[in-house]
Amino acid sequence: YSAAYRNNVHWILIKAICDWADGNKDDAYQKMAAENAARFLLHALQQGGLAANNLSASPPAQTPRETPPRKRTMGTILSTYHDHVSWVLAVAWEPEGNRIASAGGDGVVQVWDADSTQTLLTYRGHAWLSEKVNWLPKIYMIAWSPEGLRLASAGDGKKVYVWDATTGQTITEYEGHSGVLSNVFALAWSPDGKRIASACSTAGFDKTVHIWNAKTGSPILRYDSSYGFMPNFSVLSLAWSPDGTRIASTCGDKTVRIWNATTGKPISTFKTSSDWVSAIAWSPDSRCLALANADCTAEILDTSTLRILLTYRGHREGVRNIAWSPDGSRLATASNDRTVHIWDAANGACLYIYQEHAAWTTSVAWSPDGTRIASASNDRTVQVWQAT
């Protein structure tokens, strides 16, 4: 009976068993049952008692469940960068995904944190066109080097600048372009980061694609942009294939040309239906080119057959920029209709329309993991938003 008064034991249960066994000592079967009950009680007491049957014991503490983070819906604005004082014409996401670079009509390149939007660096290396009248150069193109340590930028004027993305120190300046009223509209890094392709639109005769050493600025090759007996036209956009073998260019004569990146020899020429191809982008597998057209469409061109595989017709005004998602499954297009469209690269289905900008959208860039988009606009902002 003493067991009934120990801590952590349901004494009513123990006493009932003991009373029952005591009243049936003469019955052999009951005696055996009592002995078994006693053995059970002894074992339970050795293990710390029948805590589970102790009515005074507190119930086991419940571990609170962590509330899973709410999934952001597509189009959710994650951050907005406001530090430009004029149109934003170009945006580029660092290959590592931590920083974004943007540039435009205020003559500077801003490098900022992709999450907090804190400005990390302001590059002011572009020369003023006229300091007497405070004429700032517009910067049309920026591009990260493949390893993410350098940036190349170009715009009004004949120069292309390569500079350290952490310190802002200029590494080299390419001065091979010529002509009056020069503007460098097109710029692309080779996948190995050793060369840069650039093209200049001028009032003179330099409407060629230049390939040059990204470290020294030394010229390597020049591609002629003329087509048959047509006169030279301005090169509007350049793209270097991810496999490093080819360069594609668009021109004001309604053509897309593909060149051998090493020899400079032309491979193929595609005549477009649009009067103006604003931008081009290679697919991640180097098989197709995406075209951003002034006629409100975007197209996917098979570069081996020169056949249009798909035409996207969702925009209401001219398409200014186009970018593949890192996995090649989607495309994002920026348009003068103030929207960014995400659409399926396989069937052209519109997946989402982003409508938060207050003016033309000029440039788009995917995050390296494909979950976010940074879009630039003439409303002086860059907006980062959920793309999945």
Secondary structure, DSSP 8 states (H G I E B T S, - for coil): -GGGGSTTS-HHHHHHHHHHHHTTTT-HHHHHHHHHHHHHHHHHHHTT--GGG-TTS----------------TT-EEEEE---SS-EEEEEE-TTSSEEEEEETTS-EEEEETTT--EEEEE--S--SBGGGTB---EEEEEE-TTSSEEEEEEBSS-EEEEETTT--EEEEE----SSS-EEEEEEE-TTSSEEEEEEE-SSS---EEEEETTT--EEEEE----TTS----EEEEEE-TTSSEEEEEETTTEEEEEETTT--EEEEEE-SSS-EEEEEE-TTSSEEEEEETTS-EEEEETTTTEEEEEE---SS-EEEEEE-TTSSEEEEEETTS-EEEEETTT--EEEEE---SS-EEEEEE-TTSSEEEEEETTS-EEEEE--
